[in-house]
Amino acid sequence: MGRIFLEHIGGSRLFTCNSCDTVLTNKSELISTRFTGATGRAFLFNKVVNLKFSEVMDRVMLTGRHMVRDVFCKNCNNKLGWMYEFATEDSQRYKEGRVILERALVQECNGIDEHPVSD
């Protein structure tokens, strides 16, 4: 078994895995907080790092039929949500390639304020 390479996305407000504190994304990647997952409230993000993905599966959701992959923490393998691969309805296509993280499975914490260095 080799080393696990983890990315850090940066930002002043971070979302991390609830189990192992691995950085997943930041608040600037947040698209919507108006989603529901198996554990309750869920958030839609544009970019999320440090994930493993399941095989694509067909899933019927409240908003229609979608092709999705479950997403897992790259460090501890806990399930965190899912990623939309394909939406059958045109009105749902904005979700394609985006990731849902379930609120109960992630935590929000302070990151680092990045200030450009001036000469």
C-alpha angles and dihedrals in degrees: 000000000000134000120288111238112214126193125215115215096193127215139130096264116041135188114216138179109276092221104046107010094240110162112248108168144325136248094259089065092055112115102172142356094196101095133105127217135179091281097043128261118037137183130222115223132188098212129019126172135197096043136138119208134216124220116284114273135183112244131179110216135175090272096047140273118334139174105230143169122215112236126219134188109267090218105044103013095233114153110250105173137289145286124231112233099171138359120205094208120070092223090060098048092100087076095061112118091009126118131229116209117191112233094224091056099049135048133213118228142163118280129184125294107231115213119183115238113241122209 
